[in-house]
Amino acid sequence: MEAMEFLPFVTDLQRRLEERAPLIQVVLGPRQVGKTTGIKHCQKKLKAGAVYVSADDLPVHGRAWLIEQWQKARVNGRGTVLIIDEIQKIGNWSETIKLLWDETRRGDVKVVLLGSSSLELQKGLTESLAGRYEAIQVHHWNFHESRAIRKLTLEQYLEFGGYPGSYSLLKDEERLRNYVLQSIIDRVIDKDILSLARVKSPALFRQSFEILCSYPAQEISLTKLLGQLQEGGNVELVKYYITLFEGAFLVKALRKYSTKPIKTRVSSPKILPMCPALTLISAKPPEIGRQLELAVGALLARNFRNLYYWRDGAHEVDFIVDDRSGLYAIEVKSGRRKSTRGLDEFLKRCPNGRPVFIDLENFELFDKDPKAFLSRLAR
């Protein structure tokens, strides 16, 4: 089986495009995780004809170019799939796509849009294409997907995993670290965020990201984070920064679980870099226990919308999943002895919760299919 077939978005996209008249399919996700490669793999598997074009590096890529590509796809026959990469580089692309879509009979052209800058894509979607598209989320690579292309150990994944292009550098950790920092993180911050969002102090913005990645899978007070910044600011500014990092798929800020929504909204966030490799930006050496908790949290965030953590005084639970199949209280154990007092206290207050333990021994089973892993415990 080819490596791309291990990525869920490839099979999901193929299935949707084989429908008679699908909505516009928008592929969203972080940089350097195989969006374009996966799309081209999907293109080969489609029964209907598919045309791939890219607006990258075109001398002129305005409205006329986009209309020309659309017309070529229509001439190819009903059901032709038009895949447009780097769509965000076309001026007013969302307005043009909206006009073309609305004047074309549904199903005549099946459309896939993607690009390297997810923030710009999301901005265009909210402006013009509401009700006309479905999003397909692409994620950083988990351990199972990573091992499909490279023989790396679990320990290597927990330190460096998430970006497949970096795995060829595993034997040279300094080169791998520089690749992640310079070719991925710097480009996301410079090209995707700072070129689009209003950030008064880019230096402060970068420093805040470094600090966030120094606290993987840890609750952090925004006031404490603000105190570590070398320039002035306020808590609202820090919240804004975290929102931008979330929009670029770099981190996830978890809220505290509570049956009272107001307490959830005002809680300090628990910060999850969305793959282990992002912690390379931190000067602190990775700890296996914290990296395992990060990897578990990133997988839960990828699979469950309602993900939280829980803490009350000295009592805490690593993750809470509040899903239609049940309420799960998840503890991550890295081998060292860990008290279960927090879990016991949570289950006293929420007796319908199901305790779940994830450690180095069962992580691979969890990693392969987190939803199936939890569903087995719900029976």
C-alpha positions, 0 to 999 in steps of 0.5 A: 500500500502506498504511504499516502493511503495511510492518510485519512484525508486521501480516502475521504476526499476520493469518496466525496469526489465520487459523489454525483454533485459534491460541494466544493472541497477545501483541504485545510491543514498545516504546511509540509504534511503532504496536502499536495502529494496526497491530492495528486495521489487522489487524482490518480485514483479518481474514476472521473477525469481530474485536472490539477493546476497551481497558482504558485509562481505564475507571473499573472494569476488573477481572475481571468486565469481562474475563469480560464481553468474553470472553462477548461474543466467544463469542456472536459465533460460533466463531472470533471474534477478541477483541483486548484492549488495555492488558490490563496495567491489569486486576488479575490479568489473567493468572490470569483469561485463563488460567481463561477460556482453559482452560475455552473450547474451542480456537478458539472465541475467538481472543485477542490481548493487547497493552499499552503497558507491555511489562514488565508484560505479560512479568511476567504471561506468565511468571506464568500463561500458559506454554504458552498463548501466542505472542509477536509482537515489534514493533520500532522503525521501520527506515529502509525502514518510516520512508520509507513514511510520511515522506520523510526522508533517511538522515542524518535517520534515523540521527540521529532515526529509530525513532519514527514519531510524531516525524517530523512534527517533523523541521523543528524538531529541538529540539521533536523531541528534547523529544518523544522525551525527554518523551513516550517515554523519560520515560514508559517509565522512569516508567510502565513501569519505576519503577512496576514494578521495585524501584529504590532510587535513581530518579535513579541509574537515569536517570543510568545510562541517559543514560550508556549512550546516550552510548556507542552501539554501543560496548563499555563496562566496567561498572566504568567506567560505575559510576565515572561515576555520581554516587552509590554503587553496584556492578557488580551494580546496573548489570547489574540496570539494564541488564536493566530497560532491555532488558526495556523494549526500550530497549537491547540489551547484546551479549556478546563472541563466544567459542567458550568460553561462560564467556568470553562470560558474563563479557565487558563488554557492547557497548551498543546503544540500539534505535533512533537517536533514543534517543541524543538523551538524550546530550549528545554530538552524534551521529557518523555513523559511530557512528550507522550502526553503531548502526542496523546493530546494532539491525537485526541484533538485531531479526533474529538471536538469536545476535548478538555482537561480538568483540575480542581486544586491539587486534583487534575486529569490530563484529558477529558473527552465529552463525546456522544459515545460517553465521557472519558477521563484520560490519564497518560502514564510514562512509566513513572508512578503517578497518583490517581487521586485526581482521576478518583476525585473526578469520577466521584463528581462525574460517576458516568465518566469512564477512566482511560489509561494510556502508556508507552505500551498501549500508545501504538494501539491508541495512535492507530485509531483513537476513536476505536480505542475509546469505543472498546472501553464504552462497551 
